[in-house]
Amino acid sequence: MFSSSCMDLKNLVSVDDFWSLNQDPPKEMRVPKVISRYGPSMDDEDDGVVIPKRIIVANELPIRAVCDGETGRWSFEYDADSLYLQLRDGFGDEVEVVYVGCLKAEIDVADQDDVAQELQDKFRCVPVFLPREIRSGFYHGFCKHYLWPLFHYMLPITSSQGTRFDRALWRAYCSANKMFADKVMEVLSPELEDYVWIHNYHLMLLPSFLRRRFHRIKLGFFLHSPFPSSEIYRTIPVHKEILQALLNCDVIGFHTFDYARHFLSYCSRLLGLDYRSNRGYIGLEYCGRTVGVKILPAGIHMGQLQWALSQKETAEKFKELKKKFEGKFVILGADDMDMFKGINFKLSAMGQLLEEQEKYRGKVVFVQIKNPARSQGKDIRDVESEISAIANEINQKYGGPDYEPIVLVNGPVTTQEKAAYYAIAECCVVTPVRDGMNLVPYKYTVCREGSPALDKALGNEEAVQPKKSVIIVSEFIGCSPSLSGAIRVNPWSIDDVSTAMYSAIEMEESEKQLRHEKHYKYISSHDVAYWAKSFDQDLVRASKWVDDVRLWTMGLGFGFKVAALNSNYRRLLVDYVVSAYRRTNSRLILLDYDGTMMPKTHVDKTPSSDVISVLNSLCSDPRNIVFVVSGRGRDCLSKWFSPCEKMGISAEHGYFTRWTKDASWETCSLIMDFDWKNIALPVMEHYTEATDGSFIEQKESAVVWHYEHADLHFGSWQAKELLDHLENVLAKEPVAVTRGQFIIEVKPQGVSKGKAVENIVSTMRKQGKLPDFVLCIGDDRSDEVMFETIADKVVSQSLPAIREVFACTVGLKPSKAKYFLDDTDEVIKLLQGLAAESSIQANSDYLKESVGRNPSDD
């Protein structure tokens, strides 16, 4: 019996076959007719009620841990500020939410089992305890000092500019992701409709580990940071491994269209994947699956902020701040301490504002809350030093005994204190040079809306006034597109930010009110529950494919993937075909050339001696009719296959056909006038001149524009334009304009490989040689027409029915064919097997003839 590890590594093996032939005895029964192969899990209850789970996997659990200094005992509580905790509001009460991640504290090995049990029982959390060395290399090394800067467009060109790629850090990243996968599998019950939602760049390899262990797992991933442009992302030496791991998901989410566009562009450039939008859903076609791409900004938890605003501590802090800044216009910033938040730029902009506008001195205050840094290093120390230097310089230059222009508030700051700062500020400045989503403007807007407790602190007169706020936001962060009433700025331009501050101060009160109302309406209706529910609905919809298909595993390492194909799709086995071949007497063999018998990567397309030899062997069997059916021109094919005197050729997708080398060429029965070429060629020449790397191929019956050597995106864009252009100018001509793989082709209507096959079978029928065996092999879109014709017309309309039909594509991919072979080498091996059988039959016939022959005849 195969082990599960052997099954995981087996290349191109049907998952269904493994479970049916090598299924382990069931370990337990959960519900009627559902057998678990995974052993006990967290959802086993005494009453037998099973609740579907959403397993939320993130680098950190939504848990605060505190250790008692005297007893050494740990105590835990939920972290109400964690987005991962808040998103569970998007799931109904009937859904159980389980968290998998690391604690923010280091637990002794001796205490880990007890801590894990407590977290599981009380908080439905499964901790991942990473060894210190792996944790350091994984989080502080590969994640924070390599991936995170690079995702924010900072390349480590020199060692002083950041951490370069380090193979040891990469191994730590891989090891950590594998340990996360181990913990997820402990709680996963995929047969009970469990869904796994992975978060952020820390765990981009996790989908591959999970899909390898359970092929029908339902996986979603959401990236909370920017996804850089293809040119930046490709600088990662392991960029392909990360991409292939991510594509094992069913849905991949991004905050903005820009981030999603960069991801789709990269998939297209690296793997040549097509993506399309269908009724508002973006999908990537990958190995027979459609990987959904979700664009949805995250939201905030309205209830938590409203709770904070209602607290006594908030009201008291609000009164304190109101008194402290009485008569002053308060501008607020609240940022984590890192190099991308642009704190130094906005402080410099404040200094420039006071320099240019003397009237604001003593009347405008900039309050900057500095949240603790999430990592450590020289870059953080440098940022802190620069911020302090700028603030001190401005305060010394423009400050006074009762006036401090820049107020730095060192974190951590409680949620209640932040709410008070948000509520007191008339303008919020959020200007990172690059950031993921950044929810500070959302929180600020909600706090400016106020609460009964704050209204009471304000007094009746101020409480009844309309709510108003102004947001200055960087154009390079995720929340910018959703804040249509904000003042968008280029954070790199100090002039731009300073001017925006001036506009905010001078803005009419009615304008502030309208902008606030617009933002509050959007933020309150697109909260964290809306975000989580929307993503979850898309994940449920996108993962339905797992119930209707046959799965095949492909590749090793991070190249592992699961192909979802028709349940009748099978590998074409040589012995099986040879057996059918042996039982039949009138055989038709149809072979494409490029990509089928000749690898596409070869520059010299001349057929090898092996190809010529096997074709001649097949043609020498009187029971066989062999055809090469190709899109290439007849002169080229005639020259290449001149040694194959008995082989038929169907050139230019069947426009020209001959049955043997000595036979004359036949054209399709359509009467053709090629004057349309005079219209098509000038148009194609125009696009060729404008598209570097493209060229035109002229055939006798068709004209083809190739762009495989052009820039992928520009070539694809030009191909779309050319397709539209040709369809317009040739609308009244008897031609078809089609798009293939890196080509645009204009050819006569009704000409296709499918039509060529129909004509060949029809001729055989007229000659009384209706085939009882058909083998058809091809690899691209034009061959799909051939497969479809064989299935829908040749086979179904043949009387008597054709006994043995094998339509086979080259490469494991979705196809109208029922069979596949991996590559051209396997095609040649199959043909050699058939040729060997023909040789055996020829010898057998000769022996029978010899035995039956009268010696006196010699």
Secondary structure, 3 states (H helix, E strand, C coil): CCCHHHHHHCCCCEHHHHHHHCCCCCCEEEECCEEECCCCCCCCCCCCCCCCEEEEEEEECCEEEEECCCCCCEEEEECCCCHHHHHHHHCCCCCEEEEEEECCCCCCHHHHHHHHHHHHHHHCEEECCCCHHHHHHHHHHHHHHHHHHHHCCCCCCCHHHCCCCCHHHHHHHHHHHHHHHHHHHHHCCHHHCCEEEEECHHHCCHHHHHHHHCCCCCEEEECCCCCCCHHHHCCCCCHHHHHHHHCCCCEEEECCHHHHHHHHHHHHHHHCCCEEEECCEEEEEECCEEEEEEECCCCCCHHHHHHHHHCHHHHHHHHHHHHHCCCCEEEEEEEECCCCCCHHHHHHHHHHHHHHCHHHCCCEEEEEEEECCCCCCHHHHHHHHHHHHHHHHHHHHHCECCECCEEEEECCCCHHHHHHHHHHCCEEEECCCCCCCCCHHHHHHHHHHCCHHHHHHHCHHHHCCCCCCEEEEECCCCCHHHCCCCEEECCCCHHHHHHHHHHHHHCCHHHHHHHHHHHHHHHHHCCHHHHHHHHHHHHHHHHHHHHCCEEEEECCHHHCEEEEECCCCEECCHHHHHHHHHCCCCEEEEECCECCCECCCCCCCCCCHHHHHHHHHHHCCCCEEEEEECCCCHHHHHHHCCCCCCCEEEEHHHCEEECCCCCCCEECCCCCCHHHHHHHHHHHHHHHHHCCCCEEEECCCCEEEECCCCCHHHHHHHHHHHHHHHHHHCCCCCEEEEEECCEEEEEECCCCHHHHHHHHHHHHHHCCCCCCEEEEEECCHHHHHHHHHHHHHHHCCCCCCCCEEEEEEECCCCCCCCEEECCHHHHHHHHHHHHHHHHHHHHHHHHHHHHHCCHHHC
